[in-house]
Amino acid sequence: MCLLVESAREAVMPVVIIEMWEGRTIDQKKKLVEGITESFVQIGVPREAVQVIVKDNPKHNWSIAGKLASEPAP
């Protein structure tokens, strides 16, 4: 049974979730996910096991210090 548990752990894929403001180009996102994937590959994770999810958020859906990021700075 111990071998089965260990095999199941190895099958779990790393998932990286990036939340950032919208506005990056597709080329910028490609470079970002390629770099993140390469970092995992360097520590021994198979490239095909790495999943990266990019969430683009409009500034009006993001708050810093109680102010919407879309509001002008004081």
DOFIKOL-681818 format. One record per residue: residue number from 1; x, y, z of N, C-alpha, C in turn. Coordinates in pm, whole numbers. Atoms other than C-alpha are relative to their C-alpha. Example, Ala and Ser with C-alpha at 12.3 -4.5 7.8 and 13.67 -1.06 7.14 Angstrom:
<n = 1; nu = 89; nv = -119; nw = 0; cau = 1230; cav = -450; caw = 780; cu = 90; cv = 120; cw = 0>
<n = 2; nu = -82; nv = -119; nw = -6; cau = 1367; cav = -106; caw = 714; cu = -77; cv = 109; cw = 73>
//
This chain:
<n = 1; nu = 82; nv = -120; nw = 0; cau = 0; cav = 0; caw = 0; cu = 86; cv = 126; cw = 0>
<n = 2; nu = -88; nv = -115; nw = -5; cau = 282; cav = 238; caw = 72; cu = 49; cv = 38; cw = -140>
<n = 3; nu = -44; nv = -27; nw = 137; cau = 405; cav = 205; caw = -287; cu = -110; cv = 68; cw = -80>
<n = 4; nu = 113; nv = -59; nw = 71; cau = 58; cav = 291; caw = -416; cu = -15; cv = 147; cw = 37>
<n = 5; nu = 11; nv = -139; nw = -45; cau = 45; cav = 608; caw = -206; cu = 112; cv = 83; cw = -60>
<n = 6; nu = -112; nv = -74; nw = 56; cau = 392; cav = 713; caw = -321; cu = -19; cv = 24; cw = -149>
<n = 7; nu = 25; nv = -17; nw = 143; cau = 298; cav = 655; caw = -687; cu = -106; cv = 106; cw = -25>
<n = 8; nu = 106; nv = -100; nw = 16; cau = -15; cav = 866; caw = -644; cu = 55; cv = 140; cw = 22>
<n = 9; nu = -60; nv = -131; nw = -24; cau = 190; cav = 1152; caw = -502; cu = 82; cv = 46; cw = -119>
<n = 10; nu = -82; nv = -36; nw = 115; cau = 426; cav = 1143; caw = -797; cu = -85; cv = 39; cw = -120>
<n = 11; nu = 87; nv = -30; nw = 113; cau = 130; cav = 1162; caw = -1036; cu = -63; cv = 138; cw = 10>
<n = 12; nu = 60; nv = -132; nw = -18; cau = 11; cav = 1493; caw = -889; cu = 83; cv = 102; cw = -75>
<n = 13; nu = -69; nv = -98; nw = 82; cau = 95; cav = 1773; caw = -1127; cu = 8; cv = 134; cw = 72>
<n = 14; nu = -3; nv = -134; nw = -58; cau = 218; cav = 2113; caw = -1011; cu = -91; cv = 92; cw = -81>
<n = 15; nu = 87; nv = -99; nw = 62; cau = -37; cav = 2382; caw = -1083; cu = 39; cv = 135; cw = 56>
<n = 16; nu = -37; nv = -135; nw = -40; cau = 76; cav = 2745; caw = -1075; cu = -111; cv = 92; cw = -48>
<n = 17; nu = 104; nv = -95; nw = 36; cau = -193; cav = 3012; caw = -1067; cu = 56; cv = 140; cw = 17>
<n = 18; nu = -51; nv = -137; nw = 1; cau = -91; cav = 3366; caw = -1159; cu = -119; cv = 93; cw = -13>
<n = 19; nu = 104; nv = -102; nw = 11; cau = -328; cav = 3652; caw = -1088; cu = 69; cv = 133; cw = -19>
<n = 20; nu = -61; nv = -130; nw = 29; cau = -235; cav = 3985; caw = -1239; cu = -100; cv = 88; cw = -72>
<n = 21; nu = 87; nv = -91; nw = 73; cau = -390; cav = 4292; caw = -1390; cu = 3; cv = -33; cw = -147>
<n = 22; nu = 6; nv = 24; nw = 143; cau = -507; cav = 4253; caw = -1745; cu = 85; cv = 102; cw = -74>
<n = 23; nu = -74; nv = -95; nw = 81; cau = -311; cav = 4416; caw = -2023; cu = 128; cv = -57; cw = -60>
<n = 24; nu = -119; nv = 59; nw = 60; cau = -21; cav = 4180; caw = -2099; cu = -36; cv = -61; cw = -134>
<n = 25; nu = 23; nv = 60; nw = 131; cau = 16; cav = 4060; caw = -2454; cu = 11; cv = -152; cw = 9>
<n = 26; nu = -14; nv = 145; nw = 6; cau = -6; cav = 3696; caw = -2553; cu = 148; cv = -39; cw = 0>
<n = 27; nu = -144; nv = 29; nw = 1; cau = 369; cav = 3703; caw = -2625; cu = 60; cv = 12; cw = 139>
<n = 28; nu = -50; nv = -14; nw = -137; cau = 439; cav = 3829; caw = -2272; cu = -43; cv = -117; cw = 86>
<n = 29; nu = 49; nv = 114; nw = -78; cau = 222; cav = 3555; caw = -2124; cu = 72; cv = -128; cw = -40>
<n = 30; nu = -73; nv = 118; nw = 46; cau = 397; cav = 3293; caw = -2338; cu = 138; cv = -5; cw = 65>
<n = 31; nu = -132; nv = -5; nw = -63; cau = 736; cav = 3407; caw = -2205; cu = -10; cv = -33; cw = 149>
<n = 32; nu = 20; nv = 24; nw = -142; cau = 604; cav = 3401; caw = -1850; cu = -21; cv = -148; cw = 30>
<n = 33; nu = 29; nv = 142; nw = -27; cau = 461; cav = 3048; caw = -1866; cu = 116; cv = -90; cw = -41>
<n = 34; nu = -118; nv = 77; nw = 38; cau = 768; cav = 2919; caw = -2050; cu = 106; cv = 5; cw = 109>
<n = 35; nu = -99; nv = -16; nw = -106; cau = 993; cav = 3058; caw = -1776; cu = -37; cv = -78; cw = 125>
<n = 36; nu = 47; nv = 73; nw = -118; cau = 783; cav = 2914; caw = -1495; cu = 14; cv = -151; cw = -23>
<n = 37; nu = -11; nv = 142; nw = 32; cau = 768; cav = 2576; caw = -1667; cu = 146; cv = -44; cw = 5>
<n = 38; nu = -143; nv = 34; nw = 1; cau = 1145; cav = 2577; caw = -1719; cu = 56; cv = -9; cw = 142>
<n = 39; nu = -45; nv = 7; nw = -140; cau = 1199; cav = 2646; caw = -1348; cu = -36; cv = -133; cw = 63>
<n = 40; nu = 39; nv = 131; nw = -52; cau = 1004; cav = 2332; caw = -1261; cu = 82; cv = -112; cw = -65>
<n = 41; nu = -80; nv = 101; nw = 70; cau = 1191; cav = 2131; caw = -1525; cu = 139; cv = -9; cw = 64>
<n = 42; nu = -134; nv = -2; nw = -60; cau = 1521; cav = 2238; caw = -1364; cu = 5; cv = -71; cw = 134>
<n = 43; nu = 0; nv = 73; nw = -127; cau = 1412; cav = 2080; caw = -1034; cu = -53; cv = -143; cw = -16>
<n = 44; nu = 32; nv = 140; nw = 24; cau = 1315; cav = 1753; caw = -1200; cu = -144; cv = -33; cw = -32>
<n = 45; nu = 140; nv = 26; nw = 35; cau = 946; cav = 1794; caw = -1283; cu = -11; cv = -13; cw = -152>
<n = 46; nu = 16; nv = 13; nw = 146; cau = 853; cav = 1664; caw = -1629; cu = -78; cv = 120; cw = -57>
<n = 47; nu = 63; nv = -117; nw = 64; cau = 762; cav = 1952; caw = -1860; cu = -150; cv = -21; cw = -22>
<n = 48; nu = 141; nv = 26; nw = 31; cau = 433; cav = 1786; caw = -1956; cu = -88; cv = -8; cw = 125>
<n = 49; nu = 77; nv = 6; nw = -125; cau = 330; cav = 1773; caw = -1588; cu = -33; cv = 138; cw = 54>
<n = 50; nu = 16; nv = -135; nw = -54; cau = 346; cav = 2150; caw = -1531; cu = -121; cv = 68; cw = -63>
<n = 51; nu = 117; nv = -76; nw = 46; cau = 21; cav = 2345; caw = -1555; cu = 10; cv = 142; cw = 55>
<n = 52; nu = -1; nv = -140; nw = -43; cau = 10; cav = 2726; caw = -1543; cu = -131; cv = 62; cw = -43>
<n = 53; nu = 126; nv = -68; nw = 28; cau = -314; cav = 2920; caw = -1519; cu = 22; cv = 149; cw = 20>
<n = 54; nu = -14; nv = -144; nw = -8; cau = -307; cav = 3293; caw = -1592; cu = -139; cv = 61; cw = 11>
<n = 55; nu = 128; nv = -68; nw = -20; cau = -596; cav = 3497; caw = -1455; cu = 22; cv = 149; cw = -14>
<n = 56; nu = -7; nv = -144; nw = 22; cau = -625; cav = 3847; caw = -1596; cu = -116; cv = 65; cw = 74>
<n = 57; nu = 103; nv = -69; nw = -77; cau = -811; cav = 4075; caw = -1360; cu = -4; cv = 147; cw = -38>
<n = 58; nu = 9; nv = -143; nw = 22; cau = -944; cav = 4416; caw = -1449; cu = 31; cv = 75; cw = 129>
<n = 59; nu = -38; nv = -76; nw = -120; cau = -815; cav = 4685; caw = -1213; cu = -120; cv = 34; cw = 87>
<n = 60; nu = 117; nv = -32; nw = -83; cau = -1171; cav = 4761; caw = -1101; cu = -46; cv = -119; cw = 84>
<n = 61; nu = 28; nv = 118; nw = -83; cau = -1182; cav = 4408; caw = -954; cu = 111; cv = -27; cw = 101>
<n = 62; nu = -116; nv = 19; nw = -85; cau = -865; cav = 4458; caw = -749; cu = 9; cv = 121; cw = 93>
<n = 63; nu = -8; nv = -109; nw = -96; cau = -821; cav = 4663; caw = -433; cu = 135; cv = -2; cw = 71>
<n = 64; nu = -123; nv = -15; nw = -78; cau = -510; cav = 4794; caw = -259; cu = -28; cv = 107; cw = 106>
<n = 65; nu = 19; nv = -92; nw = -113; cau = -540; cav = 4957; caw = 84; cu = -140; cv = 62; cw = -2>
<n = 66; nu = 139; nv = -47; nw = -3; cau = -918; cav = 4987; caw = 48; cu = -42; cv = 85; cw = -118>
<n = 67; nu = 32; nv = -78; nw = 120; cau = -907; cav = 5161; caw = -289; cu = 9; cv = -91; cw = -121>
<n = 68; nu = -9; nv = 76; nw = 125; cau = -981; cav = 5012; caw = -628; cu = 126; cv = 41; cw = -75>
<n = 69; nu = -122; nv = -28; nw = 75; cau = -666; cav = 4983; caw = -835; cu = -28; cv = 86; cw = -122>
<n = 70; nu = 37; nv = -83; nw = 116; cau = -854; cav = 5157; caw = -1117; cu = -15; cv = 147; cw = 36>
<n = 71; nu = 14; nv = -141; nw = -41; cau = -891; cav = 5475; caw = -910; cu = 134; cv = 72; cw = -11>
<n = 72; nu = -126; nv = -76; nw = 9; cau = -635; cav = 5749; caw = -969; cu = 68; cv = 11; cw = 136>
<n = 73; nu = -76; nv = -17; nw = -124; cau = -357; cav = 5779; caw = -711; cu = -23; cv = 140; cw = 55>
<n = 74; nu = 22; nv = -133; nw = -59; cau = -401; cav = 6067; caw = -465; cu = 112; cv = 96; cw = -29>
//
